[in-house]
Amino acid sequence: MATLRLAWQSLRSRPALISAGAVIGFGTYYSTRFMSTGHAESAQKPKVFGEFGPKTLRLQSVDQVNHNTKRLVFEFPDKNATSGLTLTSALLTYSWPQGRWLPVLRPYTPISKLDQEGSIELMVKHYPNGKASTHLHSLAPGDTLTFMAALKGYAWTPNKFSQVYLIAGGAGITPIYQLVQGILDNPEDKTKVNLIFGVNTEQDLLLRDELEKYRQQFPDRFDYVYTVSHSQEEGSNIRKGYVTEELLKDVVKGPRQDTHVFVCGPPGMEDSLIGSRNELGILGRLGLGKEQVYRF
């Protein structure tokens, strides 16, 4: 798992440029070694990413979410098929942008439910110099995208913790949201969830409607705080500023022994939360050990 986590984090930090032959070998390795089944209720349904080899899917629809983010829906050849992904999985995309000598690999975390039939959804933020995101934003319905492999992340166990804190920054909300879905959609999982989501503007609060629906459905188990650095509104669930130690002191309360923290966001935010080998981060100063923190 440590080897996989390093590979995933390396891919997150920069687009991987490798030869086509190496891409195929990489995809084969991860598909066969780390792919497993999805929810029990979809066990008898075809699983798109449960088989050997890369998959090329057709783009069904595109929705412009805000000024730099799109929601892309890719359809499965079999309308009854599910993704076959497990909780906290990402998909390794393979693209060959026009004018490039080499292909680009980039992992993206689906935001659709794991047992959704017929399609899978990605939320992709465009970065001005991002080769993969620029290519994905150029796609139109009918175009295709190749997925080399499924990358499995943290091995979630229902009810292992009584409480989890999920800290997201910007586009880092996608793996965090997948975890929110997986916990709250599982009737056997009673884990309580608190989300802290930091962004630049209100327009960057991705999946806001979906998160509010979960809060209304599970008022005793799920809550969130948004912190917006350039905010035009403030209230009980939205604050002006950044993900700071002062903010987390207000949110992370109660016994710390039976809790876990999941973090995904810009490197600077993650480093300030987790710290370094020789220096405690914000979470450490709040009494949380590094073994209690998972960095996507």
Wavefront OBJ file of the C-alpha trace (Angstrom):
o trace
v 0.000 0.000 0.000
v 2.869 2.380 0.768
v 4.267 1.825 -2.736
v 0.880 2.528 -4.322
v 0.397 5.667 -2.214
v 3.775 7.044 -3.321
v 2.930 6.319 -6.959
v -0.466 8.023 -6.656
v 0.990 11.074 -4.877
v 3.720 11.344 -7.500
v 1.099 11.359 -10.240
v -0.973 13.946 -8.346
v 1.982 16.288 -8.032
v 2.786 16.382 -11.760
v 1.574 14.805 -15.015
v 3.550 11.676 -15.778
v 5.168 11.582 -19.204
v 6.160 8.068 -20.229
v 6.369 5.909 -23.320
v 3.311 4.131 -24.664
v 4.847 0.752 -23.846
v 5.469 1.752 -20.242
v 1.922 3.064 -19.979
v 0.483 -0.289 -20.995
v 2.693 -2.131 -18.538
v 1.797 0.268 -15.745
v -1.923 -0.042 -16.430
v -1.761 -3.819 -16.565
v 0.093 -3.984 -13.248
v -2.369 -1.797 -11.367
v -5.457 -3.288 -12.986
v -4.524 -6.818 -12.045
v -2.958 -6.148 -8.641
v -5.178 -3.494 -7.080
v -8.613 -3.731 -8.678
v -11.329 -5.384 -6.617
v -15.089 -5.588 -6.496
v -17.538 -2.789 -5.645
v -20.625 -2.757 -3.424
v -22.183 -6.120 -2.601
v -25.495 -5.165 -4.147
v -23.843 -4.736 -7.560
v -21.796 -7.950 -7.295
v -23.663 -9.658 -10.140
v -23.488 -6.701 -12.514
v -20.722 -6.299 -15.114
v -17.823 -4.238 -13.793
v -16.079 -1.982 -16.279
v -12.821 -1.678 -14.360
v -12.862 -5.175 -12.945
v -11.330 -6.731 -16.038
v -7.860 -6.845 -17.542
v -6.545 -3.962 -19.636
v -7.313 -0.291 -20.343
v -10.817 0.946 -21.108
v -11.785 3.620 -23.616
v -15.073 5.359 -22.845
v -17.196 7.782 -24.814
v -17.952 11.206 -23.352
v -21.711 11.447 -22.935
v -22.122 14.990 -21.615
v -20.237 18.037 -20.326
v -21.451 20.534 -17.739
v -19.604 23.793 -17.044
v -19.663 23.991 -13.231
v -17.816 27.291 -12.816
v -15.186 29.360 -14.612
v -12.519 26.623 -14.520
v -14.266 23.344 -13.676
v -16.264 20.904 -15.788
v -18.304 17.845 -14.934
v -17.685 15.083 -17.477
v -19.947 12.044 -17.806
v -18.499 9.003 -19.587
v -20.845 6.230 -20.649
v -20.233 2.501 -20.307
v -20.787 0.204 -23.315
v -23.132 -1.864 -21.131
v -25.879 0.309 -19.627
v -26.273 -2.142 -16.734
v -22.585 -2.134 -15.836
v -21.098 -0.420 -12.790
v -17.564 0.891 -12.401
v -16.442 -1.929 -10.119
v -14.428 0.566 -8.079
v -13.971 0.392 -4.333
v -14.187 3.320 -1.942
v -11.329 5.873 -2.251
v -10.364 4.714 -5.749
v -9.136 6.932 -8.560
v -8.852 6.306 -12.293
v -5.607 6.782 -14.177
v -6.387 8.636 -17.406
v -4.242 8.392 -20.506
v -4.262 11.126 -23.106
v -2.080 12.289 -25.955
v -2.711 16.035 -26.304
v -2.213 17.545 -29.734
v 1.372 18.580 -30.336
v 2.805 16.421 -27.557
v 5.597 13.938 -28.203
v 4.616 11.777 -25.273
v 1.338 10.756 -23.613
v 0.173 12.187 -20.311
v -1.086 10.221 -17.313
v -3.208 11.814 -14.627
v -5.367 10.293 -11.857
v -8.892 11.617 -11.283
v -11.333 10.563 -8.586
v -14.879 9.830 -9.808
v -17.660 11.722 -8.040
v -20.464 9.403 -9.148
v -21.754 6.744 -6.789
v -19.746 3.546 -6.896
v -22.805 1.478 -7.825
v -24.087 3.914 -10.470
v -25.095 2.042 -13.610
v -24.199 2.978 -17.161
v -21.761 5.828 -16.607
v -19.085 7.418 -14.473
v -18.567 11.116 -13.669
v -15.421 13.173 -13.238
v -15.112 16.747 -11.989
v -12.049 18.303 -13.600
v -10.504 21.646 -12.735
v -8.568 23.294 -15.548
v -5.053 24.500 -14.776
v -3.521 26.952 -17.297
v -0.377 24.847 -17.724
v -2.027 21.518 -17.003
v -1.563 19.213 -19.975
v -4.108 16.617 -18.859
v -6.751 19.062 -17.623
v -6.411 21.172 -20.783
v -6.979 18.079 -22.904
v -9.973 16.916 -20.856
v -11.531 20.388 -21.032
v -11.183 20.287 -24.824
v -13.293 17.135 -25.127
v -16.804 17.345 -26.557
v -19.649 14.808 -26.322
v -18.808 11.894 -28.585
v -15.069 12.113 -27.963
v -13.328 9.333 -26.063
v -10.891 9.038 -23.176
v -8.754 6.060 -22.203
v -8.544 4.904 -18.599
v -5.437 2.821 -17.971
v -6.148 1.492 -14.504
v -7.949 1.873 -11.213
v -5.820 3.133 -8.331
v -7.029 2.001 -4.956
v -6.355 4.319 -2.012
v -7.145 4.005 1.675
v -8.733 0.687 2.675
v -11.859 1.994 4.379
v -13.481 -0.213 7.038
v -17.015 0.764 8.141
v -17.308 1.712 11.820
v -13.568 1.479 12.436
v -13.695 5.069 13.744
v -16.535 6.765 15.560
v -15.640 10.111 13.957
v -13.684 11.240 10.906
v -12.635 14.730 9.867
v -12.266 15.368 6.148
v -10.189 18.403 5.162
v -10.278 19.477 1.517
v -8.800 22.366 -0.395
v -9.945 23.352 -3.880
v -10.149 20.434 -6.318
v -9.089 18.152 -3.462
v -12.777 17.860 -2.647
v -13.256 15.009 -5.153
v -11.648 12.126 -3.181
v -13.074 13.607 0.010
v -16.567 13.694 -1.506
v -16.237 10.097 -2.659
v -15.500 9.137 0.944
v -18.507 11.143 2.194
v -20.706 9.277 -0.288
v -19.326 5.880 0.595
v -19.776 6.336 4.334
v -23.212 7.927 4.327
v -24.691 5.757 1.563
v -23.802 2.595 3.464
v -26.645 1.841 5.917
v -24.298 -0.374 7.953
v -21.753 2.402 8.497
v -22.521 4.693 11.457
v -19.338 6.792 11.322
v -19.843 10.502 11.994
v -18.327 12.836 9.415
v -17.171 16.446 9.652
v -15.973 18.231 6.513
v -13.748 21.316 6.407
v -13.533 22.701 2.869
v -11.274 25.638 1.983
v -11.551 27.567 -1.302
v -10.793 30.979 -2.795
v -14.338 32.094 -3.692
v -17.900 30.854 -3.251
v -17.881 29.769 -6.905
v -15.137 27.279 -6.002
v -17.384 25.446 -3.521
v -17.792 22.417 -5.749
v -20.535 19.873 -4.979
v -22.191 22.325 -2.612
v -25.740 21.186 -3.388
v -24.835 17.520 -3.028
v -23.155 18.110 0.328
v -26.129 20.084 1.613
v -28.450 17.207 0.713
v -26.334 14.866 2.803
v -26.385 17.309 5.707
v -30.175 17.447 5.599
v -30.453 13.669 5.284
v -27.989 12.928 8.110
v -28.195 15.907 10.498
v -26.807 13.899 13.422
v -23.915 12.373 11.484
v -22.717 14.855 8.879
v -21.789 18.517 9.080
v -19.470 20.849 7.229
v -17.689 24.171 7.499
v -16.629 26.132 4.437
v -13.798 28.616 4.724
v -13.491 31.046 1.809
v -10.463 33.305 1.500
v -12.309 35.925 -0.591
v -15.776 35.535 0.852
v -18.790 37.741 0.233
v -20.931 35.871 2.754
v -20.506 34.518 6.256
v -22.691 32.349 8.449
v -22.719 29.351 10.741
v -21.332 27.065 8.029
v -19.278 29.491 5.971
v -16.371 31.547 7.243
v -13.919 33.975 5.742
v -10.297 32.914 5.669
v -8.202 29.794 5.335
v -7.915 26.351 6.930
v -6.107 27.502 10.068
v -5.295 26.112 13.482
v -7.853 28.439 15.025
v -10.586 27.120 12.725
v -9.715 23.486 13.378
v -9.732 24.053 17.141
v -13.389 25.044 16.775
v -14.266 22.020 14.638
v -12.123 19.133 15.900
v -13.606 18.488 19.319
v -14.109 15.607 21.717
v -11.931 12.517 22.256
v -9.117 12.151 19.726
v -8.304 8.457 20.209
v -11.194 7.133 18.106
v -10.918 9.598 15.231
v -9.138 9.784 11.901
v -8.383 12.681 9.558
v -8.277 12.584 5.756
v -6.589 15.422 3.887
v -6.536 16.400 0.210
v -5.634 19.794 -1.180
v -2.798 22.009 -2.393
v 0.652 20.896 -1.179
v 1.086 23.983 1.001
v -2.162 23.324 2.845
v -1.372 19.642 3.317
v 2.130 20.410 4.610
v 0.849 22.945 7.137
v -1.658 20.406 8.447
v 0.611 17.377 8.575
v 3.999 18.963 9.273
v 7.380 17.415 8.568
v 9.598 14.781 10.129
v 11.064 17.315 12.545
v 8.124 19.658 13.029
v 4.529 19.208 14.095
v 1.815 20.409 11.800
v -1.513 21.885 12.869
v -3.076 18.459 13.381
v -0.166 17.320 15.526
v -0.479 20.384 17.726
v -4.142 19.511 18.180
v -3.157 16.136 19.607
v -3.580 13.943 16.533
v -0.781 11.496 15.753
v 0.510 11.034 12.225
v -0.902 7.507 12.258
v -4.336 9.150 12.559
v -3.916 11.196 9.387
v -4.233 9.981 5.794
v -3.057 12.145 2.920
v -4.638 11.371 -0.456
l 1 2 3 4 5 6 7 8 9 10 11 12 13 14 15 16 17 18 19 20 21 22 23 24 25 26 27 28 29 30 31 32 33 34 35 36 37 38 39 40 41 42 43 44 45 46 47 48 49 50 51 52 53 54 55 56 57 58 59 60 61 62 63 64 65 66 67 68 69 70 71 72 73 74 75 76 77 78 79 80 81 82 83 84 85 86 87 88 89 90 91 92 93 94 95 96 97 98 99 100 101 102 103 104 105 106 107 108 109 110 111 112 113 114 115 116 117 118 119 120 121 122 123 124 125 126 127 128 129 130 131 132 133 134 135 136 137 138 139 140 141 142 143 144 145 146 147 148 149 150 151 152 153 154 155 156 157 158 159 160 161 162 163 164 165 166 167 168 169 170 171 172 173 174 175 176 177 178 179 180 181 182 183 184 185 186 187 188 189 190 191 192 193 194 195 196 197 198 199 200 201 202 203 204 205 206 207 208 209 210 211 212 213 214 215 216 217 218 219 220 221 222 223 224 225 226 227 228 229 230 231 232 233 234 235 236 237 238 239 240 241 242 243 244 245 246 247 248 249 250 251 252 253 254 255 256 257 258 259 260 261 262 263 264 265 266 267 268 269 270 271 272 273 274 275 276 277 278 279 280 281 282 283 284 285 286 287 288 289 290 291 292 293 294 295 296
